[in-house]
Amino acid sequence: MPSTEPSTTLVVLDLVGITVFAITGALVAVRKGLDVFGVLVLAGTTGLGGGFLRDVLIDATPPAALEDWRYLVVPVVAGTVSFFYHPVLGRVERSVNVLDAFGLGLFCVTGALKAMDYGLGPAPAALMGMVTGIGGGVIRDLLAGRVPAVFRGELYATPALAGAVVVVAGTHLDLPLGVVVVAGGGLCTVWRLLAIWRHWQAPIATGSASV
């Protein structure tokens, strides 16, 4: 039987990551001129989308967000705060992007760990870690009428996948959970932060043009 009871530490960190992602989704909605409902929808889908996709794909149903009320309240609160205080949040968005990198690192870890708890093999578990990290952002951008950031050259999915691979490898080597979390999440976060700082981009086809 799979282990379905997450540790308190992972739940707390998960909620922190949801909060950060929900804020980024809400800011996109505000800039698109959406009403308060649209802001809350984008906040919720950004914060919870990756976890929903993972849970459905690994048959961990109903998804965690539908079993624990905190998972629904957190993005609603974050979206409401962003709606009313978006000028302040906009001014510190660079800091939000840094926190987003930490959230990405966390989600790639928790996603891979939960997938392995549900019996998935190494490769599928690593993919589920990546999906957990990037899924919400992809849904957010599609709903907002934008090409998802992961398809626009930003190094986002690659660090998440790399972090998840480290988590899977460390788990199969029976390394302590703390070491696995720090190694996988740290690799993803540091890589993403360096990509932001150094403006690293994934390669695109030579001669391609924007349309």
ABEGO torsion letter per residue (X at the ends): XBBABBBAAAAAAAAAAAAAAAAAAAAAAAAAGBBAAAAAAAAAAAAAAAAAAAAAAAGBOBBAAAABAAAAAAAAAAAAAAAAAAAAAAAAAAAAAAAAAAAAAAAAAAAAAAAAAAGBBAAAAAAAAAAAAAAAAAAAAAAAGBBBAAAAGBBAAAAAAAAAAAAAAAAAAGBBAAAAAAAAAAAAAAAAAAAAAAGBBBBBBBGBBBX
